[in-house]
Amino acid sequence: MTARSVEAAYTRAREEDRAVLVGYLPAGFPDVEGGIAALTTMVEAGCDIIEVGLPYSDPVMDGPTIQAAAQQALEHGTRISDVLRTVEAVAATGAPTLVMTYWNPVEQYGVERFAEHLADAGGAGLITPDLTPDYAPQWIDAADKHGLDKVFLVAPSSTDERIRLTTQACRGFVYATAVMGVTGARDSSSDLAGPLVARTRAATDLPIGVGLGVSNGDQAAEVAAYADAVIVGSAFVRVLLDHPDDREAGLAALADLTRDLAAGVRRR
């Protein structure tokens, strides 16, 4: 397993009897270099795996916080080349780095070309929230060819059969989105998450990461009690949105939040 291996991150966490902390920010937010600085800060402060978002003009599954960050990135002219540059910089830290993206930009770029360029940048794989395995043969072939992880989503509305089909197509981990509706930080964790993880565990031996709006260490500990990974996005984005004119203060606050969440996944 290479330094960029998602599997290695989960293996290490199991050996330490804890969950994995997965952190998300869109590339190009607040700008390309600022985004790289933020993501590397998150790695240094305790994120095990990084998701780099590919900003998209119609983010139907994202809540207002991530939409605001993606819009800012798009207004700065962030392109796929900037996303790949971000992946390369973050992967160089040794943290497994995946891209999370809606499918249309990948299709427009060229599926095989995207897979090749992602692998060349040191990327570990792709998370595709609006692509299901039955509509993904081209991506599955390209990912297999270039050794990239394929992370598909399951949701509380997924039938047991759909969960089985989805997890069979995954490599790396399974993304359990335990919130019905758009993403965003919440005051309490969803009561749908535990049952969804249990149903998913019945279908696969792959690690299961849960994304449901975790925003502090206590919530991370709660989710880490039953999930293999705690996935955090909106809370990280909000920290940077709250410090638009003071980058150093934003990075310091980002590091503080990461340390709190990293302590949480160790308290499960």
Buried (B, 14 or more C-beta within 10 A) or exposed (E): EEBBBBBBBBEEBEEEEBBBBBBBBBBBBBBBBBBBBBBBBBBEBBBBBBBBBBBBEEBEBBBEBBBBBBBBBBEBEBBBEBBBBBBBBBBBBBBBBBBBBBBEBBEEBEBBEBBBBBBEBBBBBBBBBBBBBEEBEEBBEBBEEBBBBBBBBBBBEBEEEBBBBBBEBBBBBBBBBBBEEBBBBBEEBBEBBBEBBEBBBEBBEBBBBBBBBBBBBBBBBBBBEBBBBBBBBBBBBBBBBEBEEEBEEBBBBBBEBBBBBBBBBBBB
